[in-house]
Amino acid sequence: MGLWIPITIFAAFVQNLRFMLQKHLKATRLSSAGATFARSVFAAPMALVLLAALLLATGQGLPRPDLRFAGFAALGAVAQLLATVAMVALFAERNFATGITFKKTEVLLAGLAGWVILGEAIAQSGWVAILIGFAGLVLLSAPPGEALARLSSIRNRASFLGLSAGLLFAISAVSFRGALISLDGSLLIIRVVLAVFCVTALQSLILGLWLGLREAGEIGRVFRHWRITSLVGLTSVLGTIAWFAAFSLQTAAYVKALGQIELLFSFIAGAFWFRERHSRRELLAMGLIVASILLLILLH
């Protein structure tokens, strides 16, 4: 079994915990942008401390980032930031597990983005598996109360937010892989943590400026509720390190495809933590997506 497989499973589990915390922040205390800011503002210093500890422990020097790294890291940081804002906003539209599933369009779109940006192709068998999962996502496009999804029902706010988040997450995943494979020298963990620090620091700066100009007082609320927001930062830095490590070892599309296991975590969280109920249509859709995950694992 490749090392990227357990790393990806861990990343998906930790990311699910972070989304649970961010949903709580959105529902009780912070705006969508504020909940997203909480993710990066605590993650950046944590990554910096970890990077310093790794350098001291190993005696190695920092890799030398070039313009290619900077460009990919910046593109990925902005795309991920916008995608996270869309996801937090989506939680107000649909239930937790369904919202996570909408986001999973990133698996389909990551294959296209990887081909366009990095020239990495996906096997035909891989596309078959991914399209099975996408069929499940189409079932989820119907608003609550409708038995079946219709083409017209895709034009609702929840679908728009979910699909937008999926595209942006796909672009960010491919961009992060591009940034990581552009780094040379040093241990893998050092390269990964350096990239995580650069990305989260840039995201903190962008969101901090936005909140200062558009949502006065939101930054203060983020730090006022530090007991929860710092946990968001901790789960963020752990999950991001794991995602980045997986991206450095395998193409983004296959990493995200295996990351669909997050759906199972979100389903459990929605049922037992948030006490959510799911329709038969939603259960069927989730079943199709799980089938696509298993097929991808068997084929690759």
Buried (B, 14 or more C-beta within 10 A) or exposed (E): EEEBBEBBBBBBBBBBBBBBBBBBBBEEBBBBBBBBBBBBBBBBBBBBEBBEEBBEEEEEEEBEBEEEBBBBBBBBBBBBBBBBBBBBBBBBBBBBBBBBBBBBBBBBBBBBBBBEBBEBEBEEEBBEBBEBBBBBBBBBBBBEEEEEBEEEBBEBEBBBBBBBBBBBBBBBBBBBBBBBBBBEEBEBBBBBBBBBBBBBBBBBBBBBEBBEEEBEEBBEBBEEBEEBBBBBBBBBBBBBBBBBBBBBBBBBBBBBBBBBBBBBBBBEBBBEEBEBEBBEBBEBBBEBBBBBBEBBBEEB
